[in-house]
């Protein structure tokens, strides 16, 4: 089995900063048809069974008793009527009596068998309902499986990684923070797509880490011409001031010498510009840095160089300038003496990389940096064929005014400008915002807070209070009432009745007693669970999140419409080896409604294959640790 190099896939047309992950299983739709339910049994069967089981013994006894009683009555009555008849009459009577008894026995047997018949009817109806339910459920399950298969096919056809690209019309992208490994990954992914989409590219690396190795290999693999220059080591092979007029050369050198110096040095700048202008006018049109330094040495009274003609030496000696000024300018330009001395042709390449090397002093590196930025500006204005994209690594080292001028030039000519800032500090804070911004890991908490402020704040509702209370009460009352009354009375007297005097007496007595008891009980329980939410105005992205970003992750802040869109982007080049990866952005598609969406179980999710070590795709620099990925 041959291993196919996935690196050329990164050189597919369409600008890509990285990829956005979208869980395809979230788009799986639920089978909404409810499952069939077993049909209920007819109620009359249940009533019949209940009636049969409820009076079985009574009906058996009644049937036997009725048959026996009827047999006895027939036997008795028939025996009396057939007492004087023949034996045949008595036989008939006994026959009917036996039949009556047998009828009672048959009724008892039928009464005993009725519950079994009722149970059999119920079992038959239940089996029929189960058979119908099994058929309906099998048909429903077949439709469900077909739906699941269709959903699985639709989910399998859906991509999980879609490209993250700048918004249409945006010419500039600022990348803030991150590590050298993260920058190298962004350079490989984004740079490869820019090469394939916009054509010729110029890259300036001021980090001193030579991060363009994988991008150069990508360009060579896709048959694109590459020119890499390490400065100041290869300064003799490259002339940053070639083709300039005397005025342009003087302006560039004075700007490089004074750089960010205060405007109070305007007089000094003017005098230096005057000196260099007169010298450059004499040396034109063969104006090189070596001949310029040779002319300055003549002005300083030093031996003449063979690079100058006798006529040029005479004209230079006629100039009157302060030797100290001449020596200062010579000392400043001395590190550039060998620039372009090898006479190598500049040429035109699909990818031109200017890399700041580790050699050279601080003054020389600063001068080369300023001259390189000026050279980039001239490439934007005059390069033929025109460049399509310009990338600056380590833009923290460039003054914000120079970056703004470069950004304006690129904006007017439709050139993609990509700036990499290692930190979010004074100059970068003044610069960012001219285009879209991608935030990578920012370890410093103050820089992370500044980045969170840049992304902005938003309103949202958060749970602010949760209250739970449980209470109860119980009342018990018991009352006894007792009462008793007693009354007694009597009467005595005499009454004359006829001849006799009758005496009488009567006594009445009554006694009553009553007693009552009253008891009442009351119980009550109350329970309350309440929550409240408040509207707060907080960071869209918390600073801590920016400090803890994985090495190959970025937060892309895009300007779309009336507001900004924040996207989480993965920049690991090894993502291109995964299945279901789209090299172009995909249109946003709404998720299913909650009632239709399926939340897959963890075992149902297909695990993506592990990312290969990027070292197997491209041999990394010695300082790079292969296989470092946010997916691990």
C-alpha positions in Angstrom: 0.0 0.0 0.0 1.5 3.3 -1.1 1.2 6.4 1.1 -0.2 9.4 -0.7 1.2 12.7 0.4 -1.8 14.8 1.6 0.2 18.0 1.5 -0.9 19.1 -2.1 -4.5 18.9 -1.0 -3.9 22.1 1.0 -3.2 23.9 -2.3 -6.9 23.7 -3.4 -8.5 26.8 -4.6 -10.6 28.7 -2.0 -9.1 30.7 0.9 -9.1 28.8 4.2 -7.8 29.9 7.6 -8.7 26.4 8.9 -11.7 24.3 9.5 -14.9 24.5 11.5 -16.2 21.3 13.1 -19.9 20.5 12.8 -21.3 17.3 14.4 -23.2 15.6 11.6 -25.2 13.5 14.1 -27.0 16.6 15.3 -28.8 16.7 12.0 -30.2 13.2 12.4 -34.0 13.4 12.5 -36.2 11.3 14.8 -38.8 8.8 13.4 -41.9 10.6 14.5 -44.6 7.9 13.7 -45.7 6.5 17.1 -45.5 2.7 17.5 -48.8 0.7 17.2 -50.6 -0.3 20.4 -52.3 -3.6 21.0 -56.1 -3.5 20.4 -58.1 -3.8 23.6 -60.3 -6.9 24.3 -64.1 -6.5 23.7 -65.6 -5.5 27.0 -68.5 -8.0 26.6 -66.0 -10.9 26.8 -64.7 -9.7 30.1 -68.2 -9.3 31.4 -69.1 -12.7 30.2 -66.1 -14.3 32.0 -66.8 -12.4 35.2 -70.4 -13.6 35.2 -69.4 -17.2 34.5 -66.8 -17.3 37.2 -68.9 -15.4 39.8 -71.9 -17.9 40.1 -70.6 -21.2 38.9 -71.1 -23.2 42.1 -74.6 -21.7 42.7 -75.7 -22.5 39.2 -74.4 -26.1 39.4 -76.2 -26.6 42.7 -79.4 -25.0 41.3 -79.3 -27.2 38.2 -78.8 -30.4 40.2 -81.4 -29.4 42.7 -83.9 -28.4 40.1 -83.4 -31.6 38.2 -83.7 -33.7 41.4 -86.8 -31.8 42.5 -88.5 -32.2 39.2 -87.7 -35.9 39.0 -89.2 -36.3 42.5 -92.3 -34.4 41.6 -92.8 -36.4 38.4 -92.2 -39.6 40.2 -94.6 -38.8 43.0 -97.3 -37.3 40.9 -97.0 -40.0 38.2 -96.9 -42.8 40.8 -100.2 -41.6 42.3 -101.9 -41.3 38.9 -100.6 -44.6 37.6 -101.2 -46.5 40.8 -103.9 -48.7 39.3 -102.5 -48.7 35.8 -100.2 -51.1 34.2 -96.6 -51.4 34.6 -96.0 -49.6 31.3 -97.5 -46.4 32.8 -95.2 -46.6 35.7 -92.3 -47.1 33.4 -93.2 -44.0 31.5 -93.3 -42.0 34.7 -89.9 -43.3 35.8 -88.6 -42.5 32.4 -89.7 -38.9 32.6 -88.4 -38.6 36.1 -85.0 -39.9 35.0 -85.0 -37.5 32.1 -85.8 -34.6 34.4 -82.9 -35.7 36.7 -80.6 -36.0 33.7 -81.6 -32.6 32.5 -80.6 -31.1 35.8 -77.3 -32.9 35.6 -76.8 -31.6 32.1 -77.6 -28.1 33.3 -75.0 -28.5 36.0 -72.4 -29.7 33.6 -73.1 -26.8 31.3 -73.0 -24.4 34.2 -69.6 -25.9 35.2 -68.2 -25.6 31.6 -69.3 -22.0 31.0 -66.2 -20.4 32.7 -63.9 -22.5 30.6 -65.8 -21.5 27.4 -65.6 -17.8 28.5 -61.9 -18.1 29.2 -61.3 -19.8 25.8 -63.2 -17.0 24.1 -61.0 -14.4 25.9 -57.8 -16.3 25.0 -58.9 -16.5 21.3 -59.7 -12.8 21.2 -56.4 -11.9 22.9 -54.4 -14.1 20.5 -56.1 -12.5 17.6 -55.2 -9.0 19.0 -51.6 -10.1 19.5 -51.3 -11.4 16.0 -52.7 -8.2 14.6 -50.4 -6.1 16.9 -47.4 -8.2 15.8 -48.2 -7.6 12.1 -48.7 -3.9 12.7 -45.5 -3.6 14.8 -43.5 -5.5 12.2 -44.7 -3.1 9.5 -44.0 -0.1 11.7 -40.5 -1.4 12.6 -39.8 -1.9 8.9 -40.7 1.7 8.2 -38.6 2.9 11.2 -35.6 0.9 10.0 -36.0 2.3 6.5 -36.1 5.9 8.0 -33.0 5.2 10.1 -31.2 3.9 7.0 -32.1 7.0 5.1 -31.0 9.2 7.9 -27.7 7.3 8.3 -27.0 7.7 4.6 -27.8 11.4 4.8 -25.6 11.8 7.8 -22.8 9.8 6.2 -22.9 12.1 3.2 -22.6 15.2 5.4 -19.3 16.8 6.0 -17.9 17.4 9.5 -15.2 19.9 8.7 -16.0 22.9 6.6 -13.5 25.6 5.6 -13.4 28.8 7.5 -12.7 31.7 5.2 -12.6 35.5 5.5 -15.8 37.3 4.6 -16.2 38.5 1.0 -14.7 41.9 0.5 -12.3 41.7 3.3 -8.7 42.4 2.2 -6.8 42.1 5.5 -6.6 39.5 8.2 -4.8 40.1 11.5 -3.7 37.0 13.5 -3.1 37.8 17.2 -1.2 35.6 19.6 -0.4 32.0 19.3 2.9 30.0 19.3 5.4 29.4 16.6 3.9 25.9 16.0 0.5 27.4 15.6 1.8 30.1 13.2 3.5 27.5 11.1 0.2 25.5 10.9 -1.7 28.7 9.9 1.0 29.6 7.4 0.8 26.1 5.8 -3.0 26.0 5.6 -3.8 29.6 4.8 -0.7 30.2 2.7 -1.3 27.1 0.6 -4.9 28.2 -0.1 -3.7 31.8 -1.0 -1.1 30.4 -3.4 -3.8 28.4 -5.2 -6.4 31.1 -5.2 -4.5 34.4 -5.6 -1.3 33.4 -7.3 2.0 35.1 -6.6 2.8 35.6 -2.9 5.5 37.5 -1.0 6.2 36.5 2.6 8.4 38.4 5.1 9.4 36.6 8.3 10.7 38.8 11.1 10.5 36.2 13.8 13.9 34.7 13.2 12.4 31.2 13.4 12.1 30.4 9.6 8.4 29.3 9.8 7.9 29.1 6.1 9.6 25.6 5.6 6.3 23.7 5.2 4.8 26.3 2.9 7.9 26.2 0.7 7.7 22.5 0.5 4.0 22.8 -0.4 4.8 25.2 -3.2 7.6 23.0 -4.5 5.3 19.9 -4.4 2.7 21.7 -6.5 5.3 22.8 -9.1 5.4 26.4 -8.1 8.6 28.4 -8.2 10.1 29.4 -4.9 12.8 32.0 -4.0 14.0 32.1 -0.3 16.4 34.6 1.0 17.8 34.7 4.5 18.9 38.2 5.5 21.6 39.4 6.3 23.3 36.1 5.4 22.3 36.3 1.7 22.3 40.1 1.5 24.8 40.0 -1.4 22.3 38.1 -3.5 19.5 40.5 -3.0 19.3 44.3 -3.5 16.5 46.0 -1.6 17.2 49.3 -3.3 17.6 48.1 -6.9 15.8 50.2 -9.5 15.2 53.2 -7.3 15.6 56.7 -8.4 18.0 58.9 -6.3 15.0 60.6 -4.7 13.4 57.3 -3.8 16.6 55.9 -2.5 17.3 59.0 -0.3 13.7 59.0 1.0 14.0 55.3 1.9 17.4 55.6 3.6 16.4 58.6 5.7 13.2 56.9 6.7 15.1 53.8 7.7 17.8 55.8 9.6 15.3 57.8 11.7 12.4 55.4 11.9 10.3 56.2 14.9 12.4 59.1 16.0 10.5 62.2 17.3 9.6 64.9 14.8 11.9 67.3 16.6 14.8 65.8 14.5 13.3 67.2 11.3 16.3 69.5 10.8 18.7 66.7 11.1 16.6 64.6 8.7 16.6 67.4 6.2 20.4 67.9 6.3 21.0 64.1 5.9 18.5 64.0 3.0 20.3 66.9 1.3 23.7 65.2 1.6 22.5 61.9 0.3 20.6 63.6 -2.5 23.7 65.4 -3.8 25.8 62.2 -3.5 23.1 60.1 -5.3 22.8 62.6 -8.1 26.5 62.3 -8.8 26.5 58.5 -8.7 23.3 58.1 -10.9 22.4 56.1 -12.8 24.7 53.3 -11.5 23.4 53.7 -8.0 24.3 50.9 -5.6 24.8 50.7 -1.9 28.6 49.8 -2.4 29.1 52.9 -4.6 27.2 55.1 -2.1 29.4 54.0 0.8 32.5 54.5 -1.4 31.3 58.1 -2.1 30.8 58.8 1.6 34.3 57.6 2.4 35.7 60.0 -0.2 33.7 62.8 1.5 35.2 61.8 4.8 38.7 62.1 3.4 39.5 58.4 3.1 41.1 56.7 0.1 39.1 56.5 -3.0 37.5 53.2 -4.1 37.9 51.7 -7.6 34.1 51.6 -7.7 34.1 55.3 -8.4 35.3 57.0 -11.6 37.8 59.9 -11.5 35.0 62.3 -12.6 32.8 61.2 -9.8 35.6 61.6 -7.3 36.2 65.1 -8.4 32.6 66.0 -8.1 32.4 64.5 -4.6 35.4 66.4 -3.4 33.8 69.6 -4.5 31.0 69.1 -2.0 31.3 70.7 1.4 29.7 68.7 4.3 30.4 68.2 8.0 32.7 65.2 8.2 31.1 64.1 11.4 27.7 63.9 9.6 29.3 62.0 6.8 30.8 59.5 9.2 27.5 59.0 11.1 25.7 58.2 7.9 28.5 55.9 6.7 28.4 54.1 10.0 24.7 53.6 9.7 24.8 52.3 6.1 28.0 50.3 6.5 26.2 46.9 7.2 24.5 47.2 3.8 27.7 47.5 1.8 27.5 44.1 0.3 23.9 44.4 -0.7 23.5 43.1 -4.3 27.2 42.8 -4.8 26.9 39.2 -6.1 24.9 40.6 -9.0 22.2 37.8 -8.9 19.1 38.5 -10.9 16.1 39.3 -8.9 13.7 37.2 -11.0 10.0 36.6 -10.4 8.8 33.6 -8.3 5.4 32.3 -7.3 6.5 32.4 -3.7 9.2 34.8 -2.4 10.2 34.5 1.2 12.4 37.0 3.0 13.5 35.5 6.3 15.3 37.4 9.0 18.2 35.2 10.1 19.9 35.0 13.4 23.1 36.7 12.4 23.8 40.5 12.3 23.7 43.1 15.0 20.6 44.9 16.3 21.2 48.0 14.2 21.7 46.1 11.0 18.6 44.0 11.6 16.5 47.1 12.3 17.8 48.8 9.2 17.1 45.7 7.1 13.6 45.4 8.6 12.7 49.0 7.6 14.2 48.6 4.1 12.3 45.3 3.7 9.0 47.0 4.6 9.8 49.7 2.0 10.6 47.1 -0.6 7.3 45.3 0.1 5.5 48.6 -0.5 7.2 48.9 -3.8 6.3 45.4 -4.7 2.7 46.1 -4.0 2.8 49.2 -6.2 5.0 48.1 -9.1 5.5 44.4 -9.2 4.9 42.7 -12.5 3.2 40.4 -12.6 1.3 41.8 -9.5 1.3 39.9 -6.3 -1.9 38.4 -5.0 -1.1 38.1 -1.3 1.4 39.6 1.2 2.2 37.9 4.6 4.1 39.5 7.4 5.2 37.3 10.3 6.2 39.3 13.5 4.4 42.5 12.6 4.9 43.6 16.2 8.4 44.8 15.0 7.0 47.2 12.5 5.7 50.7 13.3 2.0 51.1 13.0 2.3 53.9 10.6 4.2 51.7 8.1 1.6 49.0 8.6 -1.2 51.4 7.9 0.5 52.6 4.7 1.0 49.0 3.6 -2.6 48.1 4.4 -3.9 51.1 2.4 -1.8 50.1 -0.6 -3.0 46.5 -0.5 -6.6 47.6 0.0 -6.5 49.8 -3.1 -4.9 47.0 -5.3 -7.0 44.1 -4.0 -4.1 42.3 -2.4 -4.7 40.0 0.5 -2.7 41.3 3.5 -2.1 38.9 6.4 -0.4 40.3 9.6 0.9 38.0 12.4 1.2 39.7 15.8 2.8 37.8 18.6 1.3 40.1 21.3 -1.6 42.5 21.7 0.3 45.6 22.9 0.5 49.3 22.1 1.3 49.2 18.4 -0.8 46.2 17.6 -3.7 47.7 19.5 -3.5 50.7 17.2 -3.3 48.5 14.1 -5.8 45.7 14.5 -9.4 46.1 13.3 -8.6 47.2 9.8 -9.9 43.7 8.7 -10.9 40.5 10.2 -9.2 39.3 13.4 -8.2 35.8 14.4 -7.3 35.3 18.0 -5.0 32.5 19.1 -3.6 31.6 22.5 -2.8 34.7 24.5 -0.9 33.6 27.7 -0.7 37.1 29.3 -3.9 37.9 31.2 -3.8 41.6 30.2 -3.5 40.8 26.5 -6.3 38.2 26.9 -8.5 40.9 28.5 -7.8 43.4 25.7 -8.7 40.7 23.2 -12.0 40.0 25.0 -12.7 43.7 25.0 -12.1 43.8 21.3 -14.5 40.9 20.6 -17.1 42.7 22.7 -19.8 42.1 25.2 -23.4 40.9 24.9 -26.6 40.5 26.8 -27.6 37.2 28.2 -29.8 35.8 30.9 -28.2 33.9 33.8 -29.6 32.2 36.9 -29.2 34.6 39.7 -31.3 33.2 42.6 -32.6 29.7 43.6 -35.0 29.5 46.5 -36.4 26.4 48.1 -38.7 26.3 51.1 -40.5 23.4 52.9 -43.0 23.9 55.7 -45.8 22.2 57.5 -48.3 22.5 60.4 -50.5 20.2 62.4 -53.4 21.0 64.8 -55.1 18.6 67.1 -58.0 19.5 69.3 -59.9 17.3 71.8 -62.9 18.5 73.9 -65.0 16.6 76.5 -68.4 17.8 77.8 -70.3 16.2 80.7 -73.6 17.3 82.2 -76.1 15.8 84.8 -79.5 17.0 86.2 -81.9 15.5 88.7 -85.4 16.6 89.8 -87.8 15.2 92.4 -91.4 16.1 93.3 -94.5 14.7 95.1 -98.1 15.4 96.1 -100.3 14.4 99.1 -103.9 15.0 99.8 -107.3 13.5 100.6 -110.4 13.3 98.6 -114.0 12.6 99.6 -115.6 10.1 97.6 -119.0 9.0 98.7 -119.1 8.1 102.3 -115.4 7.5 102.5 -112.5 9.9 102.8 -109.6 8.7 100.7 -106.1 9.8 101.2 -103.6 9.7 98.3 -100.1 10.6 97.7 -97.9 10.7 94.5 -94.2 11.0 94.0 -92.3 11.7 90.7 -88.6 11.7 90.2 -86.5 12.2 87.1 -82.8 12.2 86.4 -80.9 12.9 83.2 -77.2 12.7 82.2 -75.4 13.7 79.0 -71.9 13.3 77.9 -70.1 14.4 74.6 -66.6 14.4 73.2 -65.3 16.3 70.2 -62.0 15.7 68.4 -60.6 17.6 65.4 -57.3 17.2 63.5 -55.9 19.5 60.8 -52.6 19.0 58.9 -51.0 21.1 56.2 -47.8 21.0 54.2 -46.4 23.7 51.9 -43.4 23.5 49.5 -42.0 26.1 47.2 -39.2 26.0 44.6 -38.5 29.2 42.7 -35.7 30.5 40.5 -35.0 33.8 39.0 -32.8 34.9 36.0 -31.2 38.3 35.5 -30.1 39.9 32.3 -26.3 40.6 32.4 -23.9 42.2 30.0 -20.7 40.1 29.9 -17.8 39.2 27.6 -18.8 37.2 24.5 -15.5 35.3 25.1 -14.0 35.3 28.6 -10.3 36.1 28.8 -9.6 32.8 30.5 -10.9 31.0 27.4 -8.3 32.9 25.2 -5.5 32.0 27.6 -6.4 28.3 27.5 -6.9 27.9 23.7 -5.2 24.8 22.2 -2.1 25.4 20.1 -3.9 24.7 16.8 -7.1 26.6 17.6 -8.2 30.1 16.9 -11.2 32.3 17.4 -12.1 34.1 14.2 -14.1 37.4 14.6 -15.8 38.2 11.3 -17.7 41.3 10.3 -20.9 40.3 8.7 -23.9 42.6 8.3 -24.7 44.7 11.4 -22.7 42.6 13.9 -19.7 40.3 14.3 -19.7 36.6 14.1 -17.4 34.5 16.3 -16.2 31.2 15.0 -14.1 28.5 16.6 -11.5 27.3 14.0 -9.0 24.4 13.9 -5.8 25.1 12.0 -4.1 21.8 12.2 -2.9 20.8 8.6 -3.5 17.1 9.4 -7.2 17.7 9.4 -7.0 17.4 5.6 -6.4 13.6 6.0 -9.7 13.0 7.8 -12.9 11.9 6.1 -15.7 14.3 5.5 -13.5 17.4 5.1 -14.7 20.2 2.8 -12.2 22.5 1.3 -14.8 25.2 0.8 -17.2 26.9 3.3 -20.6 25.4 3.6 -23.9 27.3 3.9 -25.4 27.5 7.3 -28.2 24.9 7.7 -30.7 25.0 10.6 -30.7 22.1 13.1 -33.9 20.0 13.4 -36.5 21.1 15.9 -36.0 19.6 19.4 -39.0 17.4 18.9 -37.5 15.9 15.8 -33.8 15.9 16.7 -32.1 12.8 17.9 -29.5 13.0 20.6 -27.2 10.0 19.7 -25.8 7.8 22.5 -22.0 7.9 22.8 -21.7 4.4 21.5 -23.7 5.4 18.4 -21.2 8.1 17.4 -18.6 7.2 15.0 -15.2 8.1 16.3 -13.1 10.0 13.8 -9.8 8.4 13.0 -6.9 9.9 14.9 -4.9 12.7 13.2 -1.6 11.5 11.8 1.6 13.0 13.0 2.2 16.0 10.8 5.8 14.9 10.7 4.8 12.1 8.4 3.5 14.7 5.9 6.3 17.2 6.2 9.6 16.9 7.9 9.4 19.5 10.6 12.2 21.8 11.9 14.3 20.5 14.7 12.5 22.6 17.3 9.1 21.3 16.3 7.5 18.5 18.3 5.7 16.2 15.8 2.1 15.3 16.3 1.2 18.2 18.5 -2.4 18.8 17.9 -5.4 20.1 19.8 -7.2 16.8 18.9 -4.9 14.6 20.9 
